[in-house]
Amino acid sequence: MTLRVLAIARAALLEALRARLAPLLALALLLAVPALALLFGESADTRAWLTRSITSEGLCVVFPLAAILGGGFLLKPALKRGWSVLPARRGEYFTGAALAGAAVLVLAAGLFALGGVLANQWLDGDLTVTRSPDSISKQRLKDGTLQTAEGSADITTWANPAYGEELVLPLPETSVGTLSGTVEFQLVWTAEAPPRDRAPVAVWLQAGGERRPLKTLVQSRYRVQFEGAWPGEGSLIVQPTDPVLIVGTSPDRVRLELERASPWGSVTRLFVLSSCAALLCLLLVMLVRSLATAPTAVLAGLLLFSTLTLLPSLAPTTQMARDRRAALERAGEKSTLVEQLEAKATSLPELFPSGLFDEFLAARVVPGDAWAAAAWRLLAGLALLPAGAALFRLRQIAK
């Protein structure tokens, strides 16, 4: 049985590779990222960002949609397909077609990802290896005494400039050199006066009993970049400078740049994650296709893609709405069935974890969490393969 499945998969794969447009499509996939970045990028920095953006969007949007559309028409149960006519061999035909489709999908995604890596290398777009502090605390000076309060690593710690509070983040011990990184923060306006038109925070380095200011560059409304000489030890001080803005941050929002790394490893992680997620979409479409028509199967795949893409992104706003509802409603009131379904829907895992792709878009190294995420999606997809083969054996095929 295994040999017959492999023979069917090999024949279907060779049929796809021998198509007249196959070499042209392979070359187009390989050159897609560098060509688009060169066409739309006006400067080196813009082209570097476009390279990462096109690579990310292609892997997490284009290829899953291609897998959904292709999977709907990959299975062709008809009289001329002898394997699909014999009920005892339909499972083999289904498995062989799925393996061939998965191979074509992985090859296409691999060529596209390879083009993204080559474009990054051409633009010298190395990624940054970052690290966050392990803890955070809040301190203030009152009546000549330094008061300190430990903060939580999971929630935001706030510093109120009205009380002279500052946020302290211990830095890991590294070799002497240059300290650089970014601080992302949140703001709360006290409404006592209009905010000032300048950066709401100052970043200091405290080491050896001395405090030195670090050079800061405002990157956005809620993020600043800092840089300065690094003695190898000390703490990072985030000080609110606007008297009407309370500043809050957490350790995971502070990134210390340690070194530069090649994009090969990060793009490989995203490629494997995208391939496993697209394979999950492909096998779900084929599962529905085993007993339904191609348009119905495609709609089922699009429903999965939209559900695991849109609903998890609504979780933060939905959670805020639920918290406000709980604060305004009577205590102890039970939630309705609709509210319970809403909570379960927004707690669904993302098909493509946005945090991993955001790291790559920010020119940072993709963490190793991508391997575990890819493994879970691959296991979920492989679990659908025998179910689809078993259902296809029950299908009534017109003579």
C-alpha positions in Angstrom: 0.0 0.0 0.0 2.8 2.4 0.9 4.5 1.8 -2.4 1.3 2.4 -4.3 0.8 5.7 -2.4 4.3 6.8 -3.2 3.9 5.8 -6.8 0.7 7.9 -7.1 2.4 10.9 -5.4 5.5 10.6 -7.6 3.4 10.4 -10.8 1.3 13.5 -9.8 4.4 15.4 -8.8 6.2 14.7 -12.1 3.0 15.7 -13.9 3.1 19.1 -12.2 6.9 19.6 -12.7 6.7 18.7 -16.4 4.2 21.4 -17.1 5.4 24.0 -19.7 5.1 26.9 -17.3 6.8 25.2 -14.4 10.3 26.6 -15.1 8.9 30.1 -15.7 6.8 30.0 -12.5 9.8 28.7 -10.4 12.0 31.6 -11.7 9.2 34.1 -11.0 8.9 32.8 -7.4 12.6 33.0 -6.9 12.9 36.6 -8.2 9.6 37.9 -6.8 11.0 39.4 -3.6 14.1 41.1 -5.0 12.3 42.4 -8.1 9.4 43.9 -6.2 11.7 45.5 -3.6 13.9 47.0 -6.3 10.8 48.2 -8.3 9.0 49.9 -5.4 12.0 50.8 -3.1 13.4 54.3 -3.4 16.2 53.9 -0.9 18.3 51.2 0.7 16.3 51.3 3.9 13.0 51.2 2.0 14.1 48.3 -0.1 15.3 46.4 3.1 11.9 46.9 4.7 10.0 45.9 1.6 12.1 42.8 1.4 11.0 41.7 4.8 7.4 42.9 4.3 7.0 41.0 1.0 8.6 37.9 2.3 6.3 38.0 5.4 3.1 38.7 3.5 3.8 36.1 0.9 4.4 33.4 3.4 1.4 34.2 5.7 -1.2 35.3 3.1 -0.4 34.3 -0.5 0.7 30.7 0.0 -2.2 29.7 2.4 -4.7 31.1 -0.1 -2.9 29.3 -2.9 -3.1 26.1 -0.9 -6.8 26.6 -0.3 -7.6 27.2 -3.9 -5.3 24.5 -5.2 -6.6 21.9 -2.7 -10.1 22.4 -3.8 -9.3 21.2 -7.4 -6.4 18.8 -6.5 -8.7 15.9 -6.0 -10.4 14.8 -9.2 -12.8 11.9 -8.6 -13.9 10.8 -12.1 -14.2 7.7 -14.2 -10.9 8.2 -16.0 -9.1 8.2 -12.7 -8.9 4.5 -12.0 -7.6 4.7 -8.5 -10.6 6.8 -7.5 -13.2 4.5 -9.0 -12.1 1.4 -7.0 -13.4 1.9 -3.5 -10.5 -0.2 -2.0 -7.9 2.1 -3.7 -9.6 5.5 -3.1 -7.7 6.1 0.1 -4.4 5.5 -1.6 -5.4 7.9 -4.4 -6.4 10.5 -1.8 -3.2 10.2 0.2 -1.0 10.2 -3.0 -2.7 13.4 -4.3 -2.3 15.1 -0.9 1.4 14.2 -0.7 2.0 15.5 -4.2 0.1 18.8 -3.5 2.1 19.2 -0.2 5.4 18.7 -2.1 4.5 21.3 -4.7 3.4 23.7 -2.0 6.6 23.3 0.0 8.8 23.7 -3.2 7.0 26.9 -4.2 7.3 28.4 -0.7 10.9 27.4 -0.5 11.8 29.2 -3.7 9.9 32.3 -2.6 11.7 32.2 0.8 15.1 31.7 -0.9 14.4 34.8 -2.9 13.7 36.7 0.3 17.0 35.6 1.9 19.0 36.4 -1.3 17.3 39.9 -1.3 18.2 40.4 2.3 21.8 39.4 1.7 22.0 41.7 -1.4 20.8 44.6 0.7 23.1 43.6 3.7 19.9 43.3 5.8 21.2 41.4 8.8 18.8 41.0 11.7 19.4 42.0 15.3 19.6 39.6 18.2 17.8 41.1 21.1 17.2 40.4 24.7 14.8 41.8 27.3 15.6 42.5 31.0 14.5 39.8 33.5 12.6 42.1 35.9 11.4 45.6 36.5 11.0 47.8 39.6 9.8 51.3 40.5 11.7 53.7 42.7 11.3 57.3 44.0 13.2 59.5 46.4 11.1 60.7 49.4 12.4 62.6 52.4 16.0 61.7 51.4 15.1 58.0 51.3 15.1 55.9 48.2 11.9 53.8 48.1 11.7 50.8 45.8 8.8 48.6 44.7 9.1 45.5 42.7 7.0 45.3 39.5 5.6 42.3 37.7 7.2 40.9 34.6 3.7 40.0 33.1 1.9 43.3 33.5 2.7 47.0 32.9 4.5 48.9 35.7 3.6 52.6 35.9 5.7 55.6 37.0 4.0 58.8 38.0 6.1 61.9 37.5 4.0 63.8 40.1 5.8 61.6 42.8 9.2 61.5 41.1 8.9 57.8 40.2 11.2 56.1 37.8 11.3 52.6 36.3 14.4 50.5 36.8 15.4 47.6 34.6 18.6 45.6 35.5 20.8 44.9 32.5 22.5 41.6 31.9 26.3 41.5 32.2 27.9 41.6 28.9 31.2 42.7 27.4 32.2 46.4 27.4 31.0 48.3 24.3 28.0 50.1 23.1 24.6 49.9 24.7 21.7 50.3 22.3 18.1 49.2 22.1 14.5 50.4 22.2 11.9 51.1 24.9 8.2 50.8 24.1 5.9 52.4 26.6 2.3 53.3 27.3 1.0 56.7 28.4 -1.8 57.9 30.6 -2.8 61.6 30.4 -3.8 63.1 33.8 -5.7 65.9 31.9 -4.2 68.5 34.3 -2.5 70.3 31.4 -1.8 69.8 27.7 1.1 67.4 27.1 4.4 68.9 26.0 5.6 68.6 22.4 8.6 66.4 23.1 9.7 62.9 24.1 7.8 61.9 27.3 10.6 59.8 28.6 14.4 60.1 29.2 16.6 57.0 29.4 19.6 56.9 31.8 22.3 54.4 32.5 23.1 53.9 36.2 26.4 52.1 36.8 28.9 52.3 39.6 26.9 54.9 41.6 26.8 57.2 38.6 24.0 58.1 36.3 24.7 59.0 32.7 22.1 60.1 30.1 21.8 57.9 27.0 21.2 59.4 23.5 17.6 58.9 22.5 15.8 59.0 19.2 12.0 59.1 19.0 10.9 56.4 16.6 7.1 56.7 17.2 4.7 58.1 19.7 5.2 55.1 22.0 8.8 54.0 21.3 12.3 55.6 21.6 15.6 54.2 20.7 18.6 54.7 23.1 22.4 54.4 22.6 25.4 55.1 24.7 28.7 53.7 26.1 28.3 50.5 28.0 30.6 49.6 30.9 29.3 46.0 31.0 27.0 46.3 34.1 24.3 48.5 35.6 20.7 49.3 35.2 18.5 51.1 32.7 16.4 54.0 34.1 13.3 55.1 32.3 12.2 58.5 33.7 9.0 60.3 32.8 9.7 63.9 31.7 6.2 65.2 31.1 4.5 66.1 34.4 1.1 65.3 33.0 1.9 61.9 31.4 2.2 58.7 33.5 4.5 56.2 31.7 4.3 52.5 31.9 6.3 49.6 30.4 7.2 46.0 31.1 10.4 44.0 30.6 9.3 42.4 27.3 8.8 45.9 25.8 12.5 46.8 26.4 14.8 45.3 23.8 18.6 45.3 24.1 20.5 44.8 20.9 23.3 42.3 21.4 24.6 41.4 18.0 23.8 41.1 14.3 22.8 37.8 12.7 22.2 36.4 9.2 18.5 36.3 8.0 18.9 32.6 7.0 17.8 31.2 10.3 14.8 33.5 10.7 13.5 33.1 7.2 13.9 29.3 7.6 11.7 29.4 10.7 9.1 31.4 9.0 9.2 29.2 5.9 8.7 26.0 8.0 5.9 27.7 10.0 4.1 28.9 6.9 4.5 25.6 5.1 2.9 23.7 8.1 0.1 26.2 8.4 -0.6 26.1 4.6 -0.5 22.3 4.8 -3.2 22.4 7.5 -5.4 24.5 5.2 -4.7 22.2 2.2 -5.6 19.0 4.1 -8.7 20.5 5.6 -9.9 21.5 2.1 -9.2 18.0 0.8 -11.1 16.6 3.8 -14.2 18.5 2.8 -13.5 17.8 -0.9 -13.6 14.1 -0.2 -17.4 14.2 0.2 -18.3 17.6 -1.3 -17.7 19.8 -4.4 -14.6 21.9 -5.0 -16.3 25.3 -4.3 -17.7 24.0 -1.0 -14.2 22.8 0.0 -12.6 26.1 -1.0 -15.2 28.0 1.1 -14.4 25.7 4.1 -10.7 26.5 3.7 -11.4 30.2 3.5 -13.6 30.0 6.6 -10.7 28.3 8.5 -8.2 30.9 7.3 -10.4 33.9 8.2 -11.4 32.4 11.5 -7.9 31.8 12.7 -6.7 35.1 11.3 -9.3 37.7 12.1 -10.9 36.5 15.4 -7.6 36.1 17.4 -6.7 39.7 16.4 -9.9 40.9 18.0 -9.0 39.4 21.4 -7.4 42.6 23.0 -10.4 44.9 22.1 -12.9 42.2 23.0 -11.2 41.6 26.4 -11.3 45.4 27.2 -15.0 45.4 26.3 -15.6 42.4 28.6 -13.7 44.0 31.4 -15.7 47.3 31.1 -18.9 45.3 30.9 -18.0 43.4 34.1 -17.2 46.7 35.9 -20.5 48.3 35.0 -22.8 45.3 35.4 -23.9 43.9 38.7 -21.4 41.7 40.5 -21.9 38.0 40.2 -24.1 38.2 37.1 -23.7 35.2 34.9 -22.5 35.6 31.3 -24.8 34.7 28.5 -24.3 32.0 25.9 -23.3 34.6 23.3 -20.7 36.1 25.6 -19.3 32.6 26.3 -19.1 31.8 22.6 -17.5 35.2 22.0 -14.8 34.5 24.6 -14.0 31.1 23.1 -13.8 32.5 19.6 -11.4 35.2 20.5 -9.2 32.8 22.4 -8.5 30.7 19.3 -4.8 30.4 18.4 -3.6 32.3 15.4 -2.9 30.4 12.2 0.2 32.6 11.8 1.4 34.0 15.1 1.6 37.7 14.5 4.4 38.2 17.1 6.8 36.0 15.2 6.2 37.8 11.9 6.4 41.2 13.7 9.8 40.4 15.0 11.0 39.7 11.4 9.4 42.9 10.2 11.2 44.9 12.9 14.5 43.5 11.6 14.9 41.3 14.7 15.8 37.6 14.8 12.7 35.3 14.9 12.7 33.4 18.2 12.8 29.6 18.4 9.1 29.5 19.4 8.4 29.2 15.7 9.5 25.5 15.7 6.9 24.5 18.3 4.2 26.5 16.6 5.1 24.8 13.3 5.0 21.3 14.9 1.5 21.8 16.3 0.2 22.9 12.9 1.8 20.0 11.2 0.4 17.5 13.6 -3.1 19.0 13.2 -2.8 18.7 9.4 -1.5 15.1 9.5 -4.4 14.1 11.7 -6.8 15.2 8.9 -5.0 13.0 6.3 -6.3 9.6 7.3 -9.8 11.0 8.1 -10.0 12.4 4.5 -8.8 9.1 3.0 -11.4 7.2 5.0 -14.2 9.5 3.9 -13.1 9.4 0.3 -13.7 5.7 0.3 -17.3 6.3 1.1 -17.9 8.8 -1.7 -20.3 7.9 -4.5 -18.6 8.5 -7.8 -20.7 8.6 -11.0 -19.9 6.0 -13.6 
